Amino acid sequence: MVRVADTLSSAKPKASGRRRGRIVFWVIFAVAAVCFIVSVLWFRSIARSYYQPSFAMENSIQPGDRMFVDTGLDVRHGDLVILSLPQSGTGALPYVRRVIGLQGDRVACCDASGRVTVSNKPLSESYVYPGDQPSIAPFSVTLGKGQIWVLGDHRSIAIDSRIVGSSPGSRRRR
């Protein structure tokens, strides 16, 4: 003969096991949801979306391309940066350019082979738009503290440091 108490006691472990499983599931779900929300907020705090409106960075970046910009890294040679170009009456216009020189560098154009040099070392600029020269006008500048020298990849149409001069913005630690 089976007693009712024995039947009920054998069913309890299954019910408490299921309850424990549900609790574990919801705890893991809550932790995952919190991690997801924190990562989205963190990403939004260090990265910004930017729309490329011009042809000045062709072929690296096409007009209409959308990109995410990391706001927390040190600037290095060859990096793409977003700077503000002052506009009369309309505020500042953001533009993307390639970092050629950092503080302390001597940037010049052009050597005997027609290349841009940084501290007397010629650059191999495979990113320059096909058919463009590194620069039509010669230049030579030594960058002071916190200055960077930027050039567009489509040099024949780019407004860059050759026109507006060096830009502030190097956060590079030496």
C-alpha positions in Angstrom: 0.0 0.0 0.0 1.3 3.5 -0.9 0.6 6.3 1.5 -0.5 9.7 0.3 2.3 11.4 2.1 4.9 9.3 0.2 3.3 10.3 -3.1 3.3 14.0 -2.3 6.9 14.0 -0.9 8.2 12.4 -4.1 6.6 15.2 -6.3 8.1 18.1 -4.3 11.7 17.8 -5.5 10.6 18.1 -9.1 8.6 21.2 -8.4 11.4 22.9 -6.4 13.9 21.9 -9.1 11.7 23.6 -11.7 11.4 26.6 -9.5 15.1 26.8 -9.0 15.6 26.4 -12.8 13.2 29.3 -13.5 14.9 31.5 -11.0 18.3 30.8 -12.5 16.9 31.5 -16.0 15.5 34.8 -15.0 18.6 35.9 -13.1 20.7 35.0 -16.2 18.3 36.8 -18.4 18.3 39.9 -16.2 22.1 40.0 -16.1 22.3 39.6 -19.9 19.8 42.4 -20.4 21.7 44.7 -18.1 25.0 43.9 -19.8 23.4 44.6 -23.2 22.0 48.0 -22.1 25.3 49.0 -20.5 27.3 48.1 -23.6 24.9 50.1 -25.9 25.2 53.1 -23.6 29.0 52.7 -23.4 29.3 52.4 -27.2 27.2 55.6 -27.7 29.4 57.5 -25.2 32.6 56.7 -27.1 31.4 56.5 -30.7 29.5 58.9 -32.9 27.9 58.4 -36.2 29.1 60.6 -39.0 28.0 61.1 -42.6 30.6 61.8 -45.3 29.2 64.6 -47.5 32.1 65.4 -49.8 34.4 63.8 -52.4 37.6 64.9 -50.6 38.4 61.5 -49.2 37.8 59.4 -52.3 38.6 56.4 -52.7 39.0 55.6 -49.0 35.5 57.0 -48.1 32.8 57.7 -50.7 30.3 60.5 -50.5 27.3 59.3 -48.6 29.2 56.8 -46.6 28.2 56.5 -42.9 30.9 55.7 -40.4 31.3 55.4 -36.6 33.9 57.6 -35.0 35.8 56.6 -31.9 36.3 59.6 -29.6 38.6 58.0 -27.1 41.8 57.0 -28.9 45.2 58.6 -29.3 45.8 60.1 -32.8 48.5 58.4 -34.9 50.0 58.8 -38.3 47.6 57.6 -41.0 44.4 57.8 -38.8 41.3 59.4 -40.2 40.0 62.3 -38.0 37.0 64.6 -38.0 37.8 68.3 -37.6 35.7 71.4 -37.7 36.2 73.9 -40.6 34.9 77.3 -39.6 32.2 78.6 -41.9 31.1 82.3 -41.9 27.7 82.7 -40.4 26.9 78.9 -40.3 29.1 77.7 -37.5 31.6 74.9 -38.0 31.4 72.3 -40.8 32.8 68.8 -39.8 35.2 67.2 -42.3 37.2 64.0 -42.4 40.9 64.0 -43.2 44.0 61.8 -42.9 46.6 62.6 -40.2 50.0 63.1 -41.9 52.0 64.8 -39.2 51.9 65.0 -35.4 53.5 67.4 -32.9 57.2 67.7 -33.5 57.1 66.4 -37.1 58.4 68.3 -40.0 56.0 67.8 -42.9 57.1 68.9 -46.4 56.2 68.5 -50.0 57.7 67.4 -52.1 61.0 65.5 -52.3 62.8 64.8 -55.6 60.4 62.0 -56.4 57.3 64.2 -55.7 56.4 62.6 -52.4 55.3 64.1 -49.1 57.9 63.7 -46.4 57.5 63.5 -42.6 60.7 64.3 -40.7 62.6 63.7 -44.0 61.1 60.2 -44.6 59.0 59.9 -47.8 55.5 58.6 -47.4 54.1 55.8 -49.5 50.6 57.1 -50.0 48.7 54.4 -51.8 45.4 56.0 -50.6 45.9 59.2 -52.7 43.2 59.4 -55.4 44.4 58.0 -58.7 45.8 60.7 -60.9 46.2 63.2 -58.1 49.7 64.6 -57.1 50.6 64.6 -53.4 50.4 68.4 -53.6 50.5 71.0 -56.4 51.9 73.7 -54.1 55.0 73.0 -52.1 54.9 73.4 -48.3 57.1 72.8 -45.3 56.0 73.1 -41.7 57.3 71.9 -38.3 54.4 71.2 -36.0 54.2 72.6 -32.5 52.8 71.0 -29.4 49.2 69.7 -29.8 49.2 70.3 -33.6 48.4 67.9 -36.4 48.8 68.2 -40.2 46.0 66.6 -42.2 45.5 66.0 -45.9 42.5 64.8 -47.9 43.0 61.6 -50.0 41.6 63.4 -53.1 44.2 66.1 -53.0 43.1 68.1 -56.0 39.8 69.1 -54.4 40.4 68.7 -50.6 40.4 71.6 -48.2 43.0 70.6 -45.7 46.1 71.8 -43.8 47.7 73.1 -47.0 44.9 75.7 -47.0 43.8 76.1 -43.4 47.1 75.3 -41.7 47.8 72.9 -38.9 44.9 71.8 -36.7 44.8 71.4 -32.9 43.9 68.0 -31.7 46.8 65.7 -31.2 46.2 63.7 -28.0 49.2 61.6 -28.6 51.3 60.8 -25.5 55.1 60.8 -26.1 
